[in-house]
Amino acid sequence: MTVGILRAPAVLAMIMALAGCIDHANDPVLLAIGVPVNPPAVAHGICMTDGNAMYREARNQYQLRAQLTGYAEADELEAETTARAAAHRQYVACLSGQGYRTLYAN
């Protein structure tokens, strides 16, 4: 019985310790420009959704262009690069519309 009572705090302590290990080094810092409507966490969530949709659309468009031009061996690296660039542009444009500017710690 006492083992069960002590197990719950031990599990909770382990979860808290592991939560501190999450790497946020590549996450952007959002700077408010003017008066933003949404808080940074909400704007980031909205714009990540837009960026993900743009990523999928850019991948689909690349594959369609490859099929139309008869380019049978579509370059996977080029498709990935194009899709990532389109998603990043969409994310930055969305954040700009929300009233934020992104800073990356590179």
DASUL-V529889 format. One record per residue. RES is the residue in one small letter. PHI is phi as a letter, one per 20 degrees, with the letter a starting at -180 (NA if undefined). PSI is psi in whole degrees, -180 to 180 (999 if undefined). NEAR is the number of other ideal C-beta (glycine too) atoms within 12 Angstrom. Layout:
res-><RES & RES>
phi-><PHI & PHI>
psi-><PSI & PSI>
near-><NEAR & NEAR>
This chain:
res-><m & t & v & g & i & l & r & a & p & a & v & l & a & m & i & m & a & l & a & g & c & i & d & h & a & n & d & p & v & l & l & a & i & g & v & p & v & n & p & p & a & v & a & h & g & i & c & m & t & d & g & n & a & m & y & r & e & a & r & n & q & y & q & l & r & a & q & l & t & g & y & a & e & a & d & e & l & e & a & e & t & t & a & r & a & a & a & h & r & q & y & v & a & c & l & s & g & q & g & y & r & t & l & y & a & n>
phi-><NA & f & f & f & f & e & f & f & f & f & f & f & f & f & f & f & f & f & f & f & e & f & e & d & f & e & f & f & e & e & d & f & d & m & c & f & e & d & f & g & f & f & f & f & f & f & f & f & f & f & f & f & f & f & g & f & f & f & f & f & f & f & f & f & f & f & f & f & e & m & e & f & e & f & f & f & f & f & f & f & f & f & f & f & f & f & f & f & f & f & f & f & f & f & f & f & f & e & n & c & c & e & c & d & e & d>
psi-><-45 & -27 & -42 & -37 & -38 & -21 & -40 & -49 & -32 & -42 & -42 & -41 & -39 & -42 & -43 & -39 & -41 & -29 & -28 & -10 & -4 & 131 & 120 & 25 & -33 & 2 & 141 & 154 & 127 & 119 & 129 & 128 & 117 & -138 & 97 & 148 & -45 & 150 & 161 & -39 & -39 & -45 & -40 & -43 & -44 & -46 & -29 & -39 & -44 & -42 & -41 & -40 & -40 & -36 & -50 & -42 & -41 & -39 & -44 & -43 & -38 & -45 & -39 & -43 & -38 & -38 & -41 & -35 & -5 & 16 & 89 & -39 & 77 & 135 & 113 & -38 & -42 & -39 & -43 & -44 & -44 & -44 & -41 & -40 & -42 & -41 & -40 & -43 & -41 & -42 & -47 & -41 & -41 & -46 & -37 & -40 & -27 & -11 & 25 & 157 & 141 & 140 & 130 & 141 & 76 & 999>
near-><6 & 8 & 9 & 10 & 10 & 12 & 13 & 13 & 14 & 14 & 14 & 13 & 14 & 14 & 14 & 13 & 12 & 11 & 12 & 11 & 10 & 12 & 9 & 13 & 10 & 11 & 17 & 24 & 18 & 30 & 18 & 20 & 16 & 12 & 9 & 23 & 14 & 20 & 15 & 24 & 15 & 19 & 30 & 26 & 19 & 26 & 33 & 26 & 18 & 27 & 29 & 22 & 20 & 27 & 27 & 20 & 19 & 27 & 26 & 19 & 19 & 28 & 23 & 15 & 18 & 20 & 14 & 12 & 12 & 9 & 15 & 10 & 12 & 22 & 15 & 14 & 12 & 19 & 25 & 18 & 17 & 26 & 27 & 22 & 20 & 27 & 27 & 25 & 21 & 27 & 33 & 27 & 19 & 29 & 33 & 22 & 20 & 31 & 23 & 31 & 21 & 30 & 16 & 16 & 11 & 8>
